[in-house]
Amino acid sequence: MKSKTIKSVLRNKIKAWAASIDDEAVRKAVEEGSIITGGCIASMLLRETVNDYDVYFKDRATTLLVAGYYVRKFKENPPTKFKGDAQSQVEIYLADGYGHPIKGGHSPTDERSSRVKVVVKSAGAASENGSVNYGYFEANPNSGDAADYVEEVAAVLDETKEKSGKPPYRPIFLTANAITLSDDIQIVVRFFGMPDTIHENYDFVHCMNYWTSWDGELKLRPESLESLLSKELRYVGSKYPLCSIIRTRKFIQRQWTINAGQYLKMAMQLGDLDLNDVTVLEEQLTGVDAAYFNEIIRAIRDKDESRVDRAYLMELIDRIF
């Protein structure tokens, strides 16, 4: 797909989304502060189907404003599980780099905050069709296994893409890191800032092309295009090397290649981390196989320990995977 076509697609997508917003301040924030980056641009360049459009925002204030709007929308029409109690079950707040809430940190200018976090109490996530069950698989003989759970979540997201007569661009799936809207928009609340700042959290260079709503410009990086043309993964460094190592699996399944040197770069960064610290391990597993790893972290935390019991971790992995 040509760059001018990609720009047109992204511009029209943001325009259509903004038109659905009934709050003028939020609508203006989306129109003037959105950044689209990640896999959707890569897919268009490769003439592949776009699964969703990952949207980030240029600053903390915009992220908090837009996320707050959609949390309110979700509360106005909550799933059955949350009816009568949605106001206390779903919250949004500023958090530090480890996701811990900042007391009194509801000001978008609070300098201690490095992220915006959505919390769905007692569930971990919520969808339009009801709360997603994060119960420990072996503890519930009627829940099936982890594979069934993953298929269930995928089915929930697929159903929302069908014509349902419901309003477009409505919140359908909430997690701590992102708010998924119908019509293929995913609002990423975990990170914010200008493109170069956002890409400090990215791992592979082919996903680092971007489009900005305030000027309608599409930035295609030469190194990203080279990686796409060759379908070769090139690791550029990330704050989450464990996540990156695990993520390589999906690309290999799509016939991408990766050389041993890229794994060495990830391993070197991974060696700087203390994965025996539960908080560090949880952060490193963000964004990969959530259905599995959330259960592992939950089980470890249930032991009320700050350090990982490796023998127990190995047992959990064998039971859940």
C-alpha positions as CSV (number, residue, x, y, z in Angstrom):
1,M,0.0,0.0,0.0
2,K,1.3,3.4,-0.9
3,S,2.1,6.0,1.8
4,K,-0.5,8.4,0.7
5,T,-3.1,5.7,0.9
6,I,-2.0,4.8,4.4
7,K,-2.3,8.4,5.4
8,S,-5.8,8.6,4.0
9,V,-6.9,5.4,5.8
10,L,-5.5,6.6,9.1
11,R,-6.9,10.1,8.8
12,N,-10.3,8.8,8.0
13,K,-10.2,6.3,10.8
14,I,-9.4,9.0,13.4
15,K,-12.1,11.3,11.8
16,A,-14.7,8.6,12.1
17,W,-13.8,7.8,15.6
18,A,-13.7,11.4,16.7
19,A,-17.2,12.0,15.2
20,S,-18.6,9.4,17.6
21,I,-17.4,11.2,20.7
22,D,-20.0,13.4,22.4
23,D,-17.6,15.3,24.7
24,E,-16.1,18.3,22.8
25,A,-12.9,18.4,24.9
26,V,-12.3,14.6,24.4
27,R,-13.1,14.9,20.7
28,K,-10.6,17.7,20.2
29,A,-8.0,15.7,22.2
30,V,-8.3,12.7,19.9
31,E,-8.1,14.9,16.8
32,E,-5.1,16.8,18.0
33,G,-3.2,14.4,20.2
34,S,-3.3,10.9,18.7
35,I,-0.4,8.8,17.5
36,I,-1.0,5.6,15.5
37,T,1.9,3.2,15.4
38,G,2.8,-0.5,15.7
39,G,1.5,-3.4,13.7
40,C,-1.3,-1.7,11.7
41,I,1.1,0.3,9.5
42,A,3.3,-2.7,9.1
43,S,0.3,-4.7,7.9
44,M,-0.8,-2.1,5.4
45,L,2.7,-1.8,4.0
46,L,2.7,-5.6,3.5
47,R,-0.8,-5.6,2.2
48,E,-2.0,-7.7,5.1
49,T,-5.3,-7.4,7.0
50,V,-5.2,-4.9,9.8
51,N,-6.5,-6.4,13.0
52,D,-6.7,-3.2,15.0
53,Y,-5.3,0.3,15.2
54,D,-3.1,1.0,18.2
55,V,-3.6,4.6,19.4
56,Y,-1.3,6.4,21.8
57,F,-1.5,10.0,23.0
58,K,1.2,12.7,23.0
59,D,1.0,13.5,26.7
60,R,-0.3,12.3,30.1
61,A,-3.2,14.8,30.2
62,T,-4.6,13.6,26.9
63,T,-4.3,10.0,27.9
64,L,-6.0,10.5,31.2
65,L,-8.8,12.6,29.6
66,V,-9.6,10.0,26.8
67,A,-9.2,7.0,29.1
68,G,-11.5,8.6,31.7
69,Y,-14.1,9.3,29.1
70,Y,-14.3,5.6,28.0
71,V,-14.2,4.3,31.6
72,R,-17.3,6.5,32.2
73,K,-19.0,5.2,29.1
74,F,-18.3,1.7,30.2
75,K,-19.8,2.4,33.6
76,E,-22.9,3.9,32.1
77,N,-23.8,0.6,30.4
78,P,-21.8,-2.0,32.4
79,P,-22.0,-5.8,31.9
80,T,-24.4,-7.7,34.0
81,K,-21.7,-8.7,36.5
82,F,-21.0,-5.0,37.3
83,K,-24.6,-3.6,37.2
84,G,-25.3,-1.8,40.5
85,D,-21.6,-1.8,41.4
86,A,-19.8,-0.5,38.3
87,Q,-18.7,2.7,40.0
88,S,-16.6,0.9,42.5
89,Q,-15.6,-2.1,40.4
90,V,-13.9,-0.1,37.6
91,E,-11.4,2.7,38.4
92,I,-8.8,4.7,36.6
93,Y,-5.8,6.4,38.2
94,L,-2.3,7.6,37.8
95,A,0.4,5.1,38.7
96,D,4.1,4.9,39.1
97,G,6.4,2.9,36.8
98,Y,5.4,-0.4,38.5
99,G,1.7,0.2,38.2
100,H,1.3,1.1,41.9
101,P,-1.4,3.8,42.5
102,I,-0.2,7.3,43.5
103,K,-2.2,8.5,46.4
104,G,-4.0,11.7,45.4
105,G,-2.5,11.2,41.9
106,H,-5.4,12.2,39.9
107,S,-3.8,15.4,38.6
108,P,-2.5,15.0,35.0
109,T,0.5,17.0,35.9
110,D,1.6,14.7,38.8
111,E,5.3,14.2,37.9
112,R,5.6,10.9,39.8
113,S,3.3,9.2,37.4
114,S,4.6,7.4,34.4
115,R,1.4,5.6,33.4
116,V,-2.3,5.7,33.4
117,K,-3.9,2.5,34.7
118,V,-7.4,1.1,34.5
119,V,-8.3,-1.4,37.2
120,V,-11.2,-3.9,37.1
121,K,-11.5,-5.2,40.7
122,S,-11.8,-8.9,41.3
123,A,-11.6,-9.7,37.6
124,G,-8.5,-8.1,36.0
125,A,-10.4,-7.3,32.8
126,A,-13.9,-6.6,31.7
127,S,-15.7,-7.0,28.4
128,E,-18.9,-5.8,26.9
129,N,-20.3,-9.4,27.2
130,G,-19.3,-9.6,30.9
131,S,-16.3,-9.9,33.0
132,V,-13.5,-12.1,31.8
133,N,-12.8,-14.9,34.3
134,Y,-9.3,-14.9,35.5
135,G,-9.9,-17.6,38.1
136,Y,-7.1,-20.2,38.5
137,F,-7.8,-22.9,36.0
138,E,-7.0,-25.9,38.2
139,A,-9.1,-24.4,41.1
140,N,-12.3,-24.6,39.0
141,P,-13.1,-28.0,37.6
142,N,-15.8,-26.5,35.4
143,S,-13.7,-23.8,33.8
144,G,-11.8,-26.0,31.3
145,D,-8.2,-25.4,30.6
146,A,-6.1,-22.4,29.6
147,A,-6.5,-23.1,25.9
148,D,-10.3,-22.9,26.2
149,Y,-9.9,-19.6,28.1
150,V,-7.8,-18.1,25.3
151,E,-10.4,-19.2,22.7
152,E,-13.1,-17.6,24.8
153,V,-11.4,-14.3,24.9
154,A,-10.8,-14.3,21.2
155,A,-14.4,-15.1,20.6
156,V,-15.5,-12.2,22.7
157,L,-13.4,-9.8,20.6
158,D,-14.5,-11.4,17.3
159,E,-18.2,-11.0,18.2
160,T,-17.8,-7.3,18.8
161,K,-16.6,-6.9,15.2
162,E,-20.0,-8.1,13.8
163,K,-22.7,-5.6,13.1
164,S,-24.8,-5.4,16.2
165,G,-26.8,-2.2,15.9
166,K,-24.9,-0.8,18.9
167,P,-23.1,2.5,18.8
168,P,-19.7,2.5,17.0
169,Y,-16.4,3.0,18.8
170,R,-17.8,2.0,22.2
171,P,-15.6,0.4,24.9
172,I,-15.9,-3.4,24.8
173,F,-12.8,-4.6,26.6
174,L,-10.9,-3.1,29.5
175,T,-7.5,-4.1,30.9
176,A,-4.9,-2.3,33.0
177,N,-2.9,-1.5,29.8
178,A,-5.5,-0.7,27.1
179,I,-9.1,0.1,26.3
180,T,-10.4,-1.7,23.2
181,L,-13.2,0.0,21.3
182,S,-15.5,-1.6,18.8
183,D,-14.5,-0.9,15.1
184,D,-10.9,-1.9,15.6
185,I,-9.5,0.9,17.8
186,Q,-7.3,0.0,20.7
187,I,-6.4,2.9,23.1
188,V,-3.1,2.1,24.8
189,V,-3.0,3.9,28.2
190,R,0.2,2.2,29.5
191,F,2.5,4.6,27.6
192,F,2.2,8.1,26.4
193,G,4.5,10.8,24.9
194,M,5.8,11.8,21.5
195,P,6.7,8.9,19.1
196,D,10.3,8.6,20.0
197,T,9.3,8.3,23.7
198,I,6.7,5.7,23.0
199,H,9.1,3.7,20.9
200,E,11.5,3.4,23.8
201,N,9.1,0.7,25.0
202,Y,9.1,-1.0,21.6
203,D,11.3,-3.9,20.8
204,F,11.4,-4.6,17.0
205,V,12.2,-1.9,14.5
206,H,9.6,-2.9,11.9
207,C,6.8,-1.7,14.2
208,M,8.2,1.8,14.6
209,N,6.6,3.7,11.7
210,Y,4.0,6.1,12.9
211,W,1.3,8.7,11.9
212,T,0.4,11.8,13.9
213,S,-3.0,13.3,14.0
214,W,-2.0,17.0,14.5
215,D,-0.2,17.3,11.2
216,G,-1.4,14.2,9.3
217,E,2.2,13.1,8.7
218,L,3.3,9.5,8.2
219,K,6.9,8.7,9.2
220,L,8.3,5.7,7.5
221,R,11.7,4.8,9.0
222,P,14.2,3.3,6.5
223,E,15.4,0.7,9.0
224,S,11.7,-0.3,9.6
225,L,11.1,-0.7,5.9
226,E,14.2,-2.8,5.4
227,S,13.1,-5.1,8.2
228,L,9.6,-5.4,6.7
229,L,10.9,-6.1,3.2
230,S,13.1,-8.9,4.4
231,K,10.7,-10.0,7.1
232,E,13.7,-10.2,9.5
233,L,13.2,-9.3,13.1
234,R,15.7,-6.7,14.3
235,Y,15.8,-6.0,18.1
236,V,16.5,-2.4,18.9
237,G,16.4,-2.6,22.7
238,S,13.4,-2.5,25.1
239,K,12.5,-2.1,28.7
240,Y,10.8,-5.5,28.4
241,P,13.3,-8.0,27.0
242,L,11.5,-11.1,28.4
243,C,8.3,-10.0,26.7
244,S,10.3,-9.5,23.5
245,I,11.8,-13.0,23.6
246,I,8.4,-14.6,24.0
247,R,6.9,-12.4,21.3
248,T,9.3,-13.8,18.7
249,R,7.3,-16.9,18.6
250,K,4.3,-15.3,16.8
251,F,6.6,-13.8,14.1
252,I,8.4,-17.0,13.5
253,Q,5.0,-18.7,13.0
254,R,4.4,-16.0,10.3
255,Q,7.5,-17.0,8.5
256,W,9.7,-14.2,9.8
257,T,13.4,-14.9,10.6
258,I,15.6,-13.8,13.4
259,N,19.4,-14.3,13.8
260,A,21.2,-15.4,16.9
261,G,22.7,-12.0,17.5
262,Q,19.2,-10.5,18.1
263,Y,18.6,-13.1,20.8
264,L,21.9,-12.3,22.4
265,K,20.9,-8.6,22.6
266,M,17.7,-9.6,24.4
267,A,19.5,-12.0,26.7
268,M,22.1,-9.3,27.7
269,Q,19.3,-6.9,28.6
270,L,17.4,-9.6,30.4
271,G,20.5,-10.4,32.5
272,D,20.2,-6.9,34.1
273,L,16.8,-7.7,35.6
274,D,16.0,-9.4,38.9
275,L,13.2,-11.8,37.8
276,N,13.1,-13.2,41.3
277,D,11.3,-10.0,42.2
278,V,7.6,-10.6,41.7
279,T,6.9,-7.0,40.6
280,V,9.7,-7.1,38.1
281,L,8.6,-10.4,36.7
282,E,5.0,-9.2,36.4
283,E,6.1,-6.1,34.5
284,Q,8.3,-8.2,32.1
285,L,5.4,-10.4,31.3
286,T,3.1,-7.6,30.3
287,G,1.5,-8.0,26.9
288,V,2.3,-11.7,26.3
289,D,0.0,-14.7,26.7
290,A,-1.9,-12.7,29.4
291,A,-4.4,-15.5,30.1
292,Y,-1.6,-17.8,31.2
293,F,0.9,-15.4,32.9
294,N,-1.7,-13.5,34.9
295,E,-2.6,-16.7,36.6
296,I,1.0,-17.4,37.4
297,I,1.5,-14.0,38.9
298,R,-1.7,-14.2,40.8
299,A,-0.8,-17.6,42.2
300,I,2.6,-16.3,43.3
301,R,1.1,-13.2,44.9
302,D,-1.4,-15.3,46.7
303,K,1.5,-16.7,48.7
304,D,2.1,-13.1,49.9
305,E,5.8,-13.2,49.0
306,S,7.8,-10.5,47.3
307,R,10.4,-13.0,45.9
308,V,9.7,-15.8,43.5
309,D,9.9,-19.4,44.7
310,R,11.5,-21.0,41.7
311,A,10.4,-24.5,42.5
312,Y,6.8,-23.3,42.8
313,L,7.1,-21.3,39.6
314,M,8.3,-24.3,37.7
315,E,5.3,-26.3,39.0
316,L,2.9,-23.6,38.0
317,I,4.3,-23.4,34.5
318,D,3.9,-27.1,34.0
319,R,0.4,-27.1,35.3
320,I,-0.9,-24.0,33.3
321,F,0.9,-24.4,30.0
